[in-house]
Amino acid sequence: MTGITMNKTQLTRSGRTLAVLTATSSAILGLPAGMPSAAAAPCPDVEVVFARGTNEPPGVGDTGQAFVNSLRTRLGDRSLGVYAVNYPASLDFPTAADGVIDASSHAQNMAANCPATEMVLGGYSQGAAVIGYITSDAVPAGYIPPPGITGPMPAGVADHVAAVALFGRPSNDFLTRFGAPPITIGHLYKDKTADGDPICSVDGNDSGAHVLYASDGMDSQAVDFALRHLDKTWR
């Protein structure tokens, strides 16, 4: 979400203010293509890049797995790859920057090394914030990026992203409570992003709905959305 080295200690152990600032800045910025990535070979027709929610074990999480399973059954003979964004997904929210860096790096590597693969970016809860940040067009006013961060992901990466599915993205009102910057979906991704959640909206307070994506049909609706956009790329 070549030639850039991020010091993880600077992200997580230099005091909450610096950590939040670093997480904030990293979260809206891309890293150049060429950094190591776990992209599988051969290149799949479609790849889901998914960031799990807070306190879910490593992998794509329950919501991500339901989304992947539903998409897989509807892709026909098209091959599907899955990449689980590598980050702590813990209550130490500034470490979400690790996920932003990993997701951004992986997306850029896939665009460069598997140009025919159509990516579907997705995330749940904290993971939805991770993915939301990597679509951003610019650094929010007032936030200074750390040294070595050059800006948003290259515009060309968006050509390789068919759809973005955000489950339970924290609202900007919610994010401000933790000193995090607002999430603004970039103009290259806005029309292909499915987004929304009661608990994280400004007026929402339905914690039950927030944990039911894997069973209430919302994952299937997101798959419908993704497939409509994937089909456009194969016309």
C-alpha positions in Angstrom: 0.0 0.0 0.0 14.6 0.1 -5.4 16.8 2.0 -3.4 14.5 2.9 -0.5 15.2 1.5 2.9 12.5 1.9 5.6 13.7 1.6 9.2 10.9 -0.3 11.0 12.2 1.0 14.4 11.5 4.5 13.2 7.9 3.5 12.4 7.1 1.8 15.7 9.6 2.8 18.4 10.4 6.5 18.1 7.5 7.7 20.1 3.9 7.8 19.2 4.0 11.2 17.5 6.8 10.2 15.1 5.2 6.8 14.6 1.8 8.3 13.7 3.5 10.8 11.4 5.5 8.1 9.7 2.5 5.8 9.4 0.4 8.7 8.1 3.0 9.7 5.5 3.9 6.2 4.4 0.2 5.3 4.2 -0.4 7.6 1.3 2.8 7.1 -0.5 4.0 4.5 -3.0 7.4 2.9 -3.3 9.2 2.5 -6.6 8.8 -0.8 -8.4 11.6 -3.3 -8.1 11.5 -4.0 -4.3 11.3 -7.7 -3.4 7.8 -9.1 -3.6 6.2 -12.5 -3.0 4.4 -12.5 -6.4 4.0 -16.0 -7.7 5.0 -17.3 -11.1 3.5 -17.9 -13.5 1.5 -14.8 -13.5 -2.2 -15.4 -12.8 -5.0 -13.9 -14.9 -6.4 -12.2 -11.7 -4.7 -11.5 -8.3 -6.4 -10.5 -5.1 -4.2 -8.3 -2.9 -6.0 -8.3 0.5 -5.2 -6.8 3.9 -6.8 -8.4 6.9 -8.4 -6.7 9.8 -7.2 -5.9 13.3 -6.2 -9.0 15.4 -6.9 -11.5 12.6 -4.1 -14.1 12.2 -1.6 -13.8 9.2 -3.3 -14.4 5.9 -6.3 -12.7 4.3 -8.6 -13.1 7.3 -12.2 -14.4 7.4 -13.7 -11.6 5.2 -10.8 -11.8 2.8 -11.1 -15.6 2.5 -14.9 -15.4 1.9 -14.3 -12.8 -0.8 -11.5 -14.9 -2.5 -13.6 -18.1 -2.3 -16.6 -16.4 -3.9 -14.5 -14.8 -6.6 -12.7 -18.0 -7.4 -15.9 -19.9 -8.1 -17.1 -17.3 -10.6 -13.9 -16.7 -12.6 -14.5 -19.8 -14.8 -11.2 -20.9 -16.4 -9.3 -17.7 -15.4 -6.6 -18.3 -12.9 -6.6 -16.6 -9.5 -3.6 -15.7 -7.3 -3.9 -14.4 -3.8 -1.5 -12.1 -1.9 -2.0 -11.5 1.8 -0.6 -8.1 2.8 2.2 -8.6 5.3 1.7 -6.3 8.4 0.9 -6.7 12.1 -2.8 -5.8 12.0 -2.5 -5.1 15.7 -3.9 -2.5 18.0 -0.7 -0.6 17.6 -2.3 1.3 14.7 0.8 3.2 13.5 2.3 -0.2 12.4 -0.4 -0.2 9.7 2.3 1.7 7.8 4.0 -1.7 7.4 1.0 -2.9 5.4 0.8 0.2 3.3 4.5 -0.2 2.3 4.0 -3.9 1.6 0.8 -3.5 -0.4 2.2 -0.6 -2.4 5.4 -2.5 -3.2 3.6 -5.6 -4.2 1.1 -3.8 -6.4 3.9 -2.0 -8.2 5.9 -5.2 -8.6 2.9 -7.0 -10.1 2.3 -4.2 -12.5 5.9 -4.3 -13.6 6.4 -8.1 -13.7 3.0 -9.4 -14.5 1.5 -6.7 -16.7 -1.3 -8.9 -18.0 -2.5 -9.7 -14.5 -5.6 -7.8 -13.4 -5.4 -6.9 -9.7 -8.3 -6.6 -7.3 -7.2 -4.7 -4.2 -9.1 -5.4 -1.0 -9.1 -4.9 2.7 -11.2 -5.3 5.9 -11.4 -2.7 8.7 -7.8 -1.6 9.4 -6.8 -3.4 6.2 -9.3 -1.3 4.3 -7.5 1.7 5.6 -4.2 0.2 4.4 -5.6 -0.3 0.9 -7.4 3.0 0.8 -4.2 4.9 1.5 -2.3 3.3 -1.3 -4.9 4.6 -3.8 -4.3 8.3 -2.7 -3.3 10.9 -5.2 -1.2 13.1 -2.9 0.1 13.7 0.6 -2.6 15.3 2.7 -1.8 18.9 3.6 0.1 19.3 6.8 1.8 15.9 6.7 5.5 15.6 5.9 6.7 12.4 4.3 9.8 10.8 5.8 13.1 10.9 3.8 13.2 8.5 0.9 9.4 8.4 0.2 8.8 9.9 -3.2 5.0 10.2 -3.5 1.9 8.2 -4.5 2.1 5.0 -6.5 2.9 5.7 -10.2 -0.3 6.5 -12.1 0.4 3.5 -14.4 -0.2 1.0 -11.6 -3.9 1.9 -11.7 -4.1 0.5 -15.3 -3.4 -2.9 -13.7 -6.0 -2.6 -11.0 -9.5 -3.7 -12.1 -11.3 -3.1 -8.8 -10.9 -2.1 -5.2 -13.1 -3.7 -2.5 -13.1 -2.0 0.9 -14.9 -3.7 3.8 -15.4 -1.6 6.8 -13.1 1.3 5.9 -12.7 3.6 8.9 -14.3 7.0 8.3 -12.2 10.0 8.3 -14.0 11.1 11.5 -12.9 7.9 13.1 -9.3 8.2 11.9 -8.9 11.7 13.3 -9.4 10.3 16.8 -6.1 8.4 16.4 -4.2 11.3 14.7 -4.3 9.5 11.3 -4.8 11.4 8.1 -8.0 11.2 6.1 -8.4 8.6 3.4 -9.2 10.0 0.0 -9.6 7.5 -2.7 -7.5 8.7 -5.7 -9.2 9.8 -8.9 -7.7 6.8 -10.8 -9.4 4.4 -8.4 -12.6 6.1 -7.3 -14.9 4.8 -10.1 -13.7 1.2 -9.5 -13.9 1.2 -5.7 -16.7 -0.4 -3.7 -16.7 1.1 -0.2 -18.9 1.4 2.9 -19.7 0.2 6.5 -22.1 1.1 9.3 -19.7 0.9 12.2 -17.1 3.1 10.6 -19.4 5.7 9.2 -19.7 9.0 11.0 -23.1 8.1 12.4 -22.7 4.3 12.5 -22.7 2.2 15.6 -23.5 -1.3 14.4 -20.6 -3.4 15.6 -22.5 -6.6 14.7 -22.7 -5.7 11.0 -19.0 -5.0 11.0 -18.1 -8.6 11.6 -20.7 -10.2 9.3 -19.2 -9.6 5.9 -18.2 -13.3 5.5 -21.8 -14.5 6.1 -24.3 -11.7 5.2 -23.8 -11.7 1.5 -21.7 -8.5 1.4 -18.7 -10.4 0.1 -20.8 -11.6 -2.8 -21.9 -8.1 -3.6 -18.3 -7.0 -3.7 -17.5 -9.9 -6.0 -20.3 -8.8 -8.3 -18.7 -5.4 -8.4 -15.2 -6.7 -9.0 -16.4 -9.0 -11.8 -18.2 -6.2 -13.6 -14.9 -4.3 -13.7 -12.8 -7.3 -14.5 -15.1 -8.1 -17.5 -14.5 -4.6 -18.8 -10.8 -5.4 -19.1 -11.4 -8.5 -21.2 -13.8 -7.0 -23.7 
